[in-house]
Amino acid sequence: METPDVNKVKIYKGLQKILIAILLMFIGPIIIYSSFKNEGHFMYYPVLIFGCLMCLFSMYLFFMGLRTLVSGFFND
């Protein structure tokens, strides 16, 4: 019986990316919510754009982490 070849370094890096993405998935909407609470402020649009970019980056980071994780499991 063969043991599966797993790359532990890739698995660790994939999990690390996923955990950072989950953290950003909570921080991004909080920033967007705080920008909507201060619509009259002069920094409304930059903070709103920053929150939206953070949410988009968290989705990108999550999928890249998932891709790295799968690559580590199947040793591609």
C-alpha positions in Angstrom: 0.0 0.0 0.0 1.4 3.4 -1.0 1.4 6.4 1.2 0.2 9.6 -0.5 2.7 12.2 -1.3 1.8 15.4 0.4 3.8 18.6 0.5 3.5 19.9 4.0 5.0 23.3 3.2 2.4 23.9 0.5 -0.4 22.8 2.8 0.8 25.2 5.5 1.1 28.1 3.1 -2.4 27.4 1.8 -3.9 27.3 5.3 -2.1 30.5 6.1 -3.5 32.3 3.1 -7.0 31.0 3.9 -6.8 32.2 7.5 -5.7 35.6 6.4 -8.5 35.7 3.9 -11.0 34.8 6.6 -9.7 37.6 8.8 -10.0 40.1 5.9 -13.6 38.8 5.2 -14.5 40.2 8.6 -12.5 43.4 8.4 -13.6 44.5 4.9 -17.4 44.7 5.7 -16.6 46.4 9.0 -14.8 49.1 7.1 -17.6 49.4 4.5 -20.1 49.7 7.3 -18.1 52.4 9.0 -17.9 54.3 5.7 -21.7 54.2 5.3 -22.1 55.5 8.8 -20.1 58.6 7.8 -21.5 59.5 4.4 -20.9 63.2 4.9 -17.2 62.9 5.7 -14.7 63.9 3.1 -13.0 60.5 3.4 -16.2 58.6 2.6 -15.2 57.5 -0.9 -11.6 56.5 -0.2 -12.7 54.4 2.9 -15.5 52.8 0.9 -13.2 51.9 -2.0 -10.6 50.6 0.5 -13.2 48.4 2.1 -14.4 47.0 -1.2 -10.9 46.3 -2.4 -10.2 44.5 0.9 -13.2 42.3 0.3 -12.2 41.6 -3.2 -8.6 40.8 -2.1 -9.9 38.5 0.6 -11.9 36.5 -2.1 -8.8 36.3 -4.3 -6.6 35.3 -1.4 -9.1 32.6 -0.3 -9.1 31.0 -3.8 -5.4 31.2 -4.1 -5.0 29.5 -0.7 -7.5 26.8 -1.7 -5.6 26.2 -4.9 -2.3 26.0 -3.0 -3.9 23.7 -0.4 -5.2 21.3 -3.1 -1.8 21.4 -4.9 -0.1 20.4 -1.6 -2.5 17.5 -1.1 -2.2 16.1 -4.6 1.4 17.2 -5.2 0.9 18.8 -8.6 
